[in-house]
Amino acid sequence: MNKRLLWVVAALALWPARSALISGQEKPAGDHRRNIVIFVFDGLRAGSVNAVDSPTMFWIRNHGVSFANSHSLFPTFTTANASAIATGHYLGDTGDYSNQIYIGHPVFQDGNFGRPPGSYAPYVENNRVLGDLDAQFNGNYLNEETLLASARTHGFNTAAVGKMGPTAIQDVSQLNPVHGGFAIPETIIIDDGTGTPDGVPLAPEVSSALVNTGLPTTAPARIQPPGNNTTPGTKDPNSVQQAYFADATSKIILPMFVKSGKPFALLYWSRDPDGTQHFQGDSLNNLIPGINGPTSKAALKNADNNLKQILDYINSDPRLAANTDIFLTADHGFATISKHDIDAAGHATMSYAAEWIYKDAQGRQEVNTGFLPVGFVSIDLAHELGLPLFDPDSQIDGPDGKKMFEPVDPTAARQLPNMRQHPVGGNGLIGGTGRIANETDAKVVVAANGGSDLIYLPAHDPDLVKRIVAFLARQDYVGGIFVNDEYKNVPGALPSSSIRLIGSSLTPSPTIAVTFKTFPADPKEPIMSDVQITDYFLQQGQGMHGSFGRANTFQFMAAFGPDFKTQFVDQAPVSNADIAPTFAKILGFDVASNGKLKGRVLQEALAGGPSSVPFERRTAISENAVNGMATILMYQQIAKQVYFDQACFKNSSAAKSRNKCP
């Protein structure tokens, strides 16, 4: 018999025990609290799951709860949604607005982890960056308690395994630096950095268990070449690294937890399909098949195999299976990258940044002619404002011998020793001197993230805000503009509070969030063929997220276990912010809260809950920009709870007549 079929049969054999638990809401004798396991499949679109490429996910969705109206939070980035999954709060409370955020000061300004002062807009998918953010923001940069931290204080064993960054965010306060480095956390954290300077140390008993099981104490590296504009990227999923994470979970962590006799809360964050979809080499410079090629499908199967391995361990013990709730989600969806086309007809962008020929230090053209370079928003804005541009991720020796940020000039013939043609990571400091200090003298800071960018004005200049929004409203790559509420009504933009970016956060809230245009390559399959303009180093035809298209906000979600309904399709809107409140309800404790932008308990998905929850679909349209363009936001609402479908930037008259994003 097929091994997958055997697993299904074994799971079905446990069904009577599960059904009894569900109907009676009783727990096995001697057990007083559930175990919970949250699986996050990075970048998994709801439409990707099927019986062939992901049979385990497919089975769970069909036999447990299928969340048919799921939502990622915008901006649709990994650490942003990791903060929501961890805390149950929207981004205005957690302050983790994207994978790269402006923090007001250089990262490592106090020399933590032996690092010199770095970027004002650091990349958050790094443990040492997370630890330094904690140190800079009162010991917990999220300003909210996480579900795992609360479970730990209530006597649960806790662990987080998988992708560096979002994994540690699940109990991020444990990363506070001690004597400039990491202490051993109470939650087991195993990720890409395990065994390296970026890694969080393991307790001796965990290290010994790894060695005794034949597993290394250093995680394998992810080996997937991204390619460049002339060389395709990877054709292989992230199998070796993820096999290590699955082995560590099923052979080390879960057996240790079961042996202890204590309940446990575990989160497993799979890099695939996200990492492979980013780097896949199936579609170099072509929008079709984009992220729908064989390499992306292999990444999905890889993630599904890891899920099956971990569930096989749980299902090998009927009592363990009967007392464990499983939740499957993704941080965000995905789309195919465009660096040239702005619509399905193939019209090319007219961006100023796309006018130049970009060459590396050896003279090789690294951006196709007429294509957008990474950092095009920084370049375009600096040109519009007539201000110098500096790269906050690249330092050189200044005229006075002190370190400064490297200048950027797209008109240079090529990358020079002390001059870049475009920012290395897309981030930009516009105006000022490029000096490195506790506070930047730049007038504008751009945090480039992929499908959307965040723009900050440290001096809070309202006239400059209006000028930047008016400029963005004329750009052919813009898909929506949101402006911080302190600037009141800005034509062409909706307020940041409309997408819950204004709350109790400790990190600076963005002045402007600009999302890039999305469009379907195939109108018959608009979500699964979605394309997005992208400010990132990857190529047209590869994959990215971060935009406000439904392909990015519609991620996979499902649940299974004694506290969830069986064979139930939940049509109500749900989001990643609802996971922690739901599990807190199941586990019977409150997670401490500072902010008010909280998710809801998914009562309709729980055994004995209502069959449905009433909700409404709504549209918000901004005041027109001078050119008649407006930001249109499509969302759903349950009482005061909001769920964001998509945003677009269209002529407001046409939008009002159709009441939707065309």
Secondary structure by P-SEA (a helix, b strand, c coil): ccaaaaaaaaaaaaaaaaaaaaaaccccccccbbbbbbbbccccccccccccccaaaaaaaaccccccbbbbcccccaaaaaaaaaccccccccccccccccccccccccccccccbbbcccccccaaaaaaaaaaccccccccccaaaaaaaacccccccccccccccccccccccccccccccccccccccccccccccccaaaaaaaaaaccccccccccccccccccccccccccaaaaaaaaaaaccaaaaaaaacccbbbbbbbccaaaaaacccccccccccccccaaaaaaaaaaaaaaaaaaaaaaccaaaaaabbbbbbbccccbbbbcccccccccccccccccbbbbcccccccccccccccaaaaaaaaaaacbbbbbccccccccccccccbbbbcccccccccccccccccbbbccccccccccccccbbbbccccbbbbbcccccaaaaaaaaaaaaacccccbbbbccccccccccccccccccccccccccccbbbbbbbbbcccccccccccccccccccccccccccccccccccccccccccccccccccccccccaaaaaaaaaaccccccccccccccccccccccccbbbbbbbccccccccccbbbbbbbcccccbbbbcccccccaaaaaaacccc
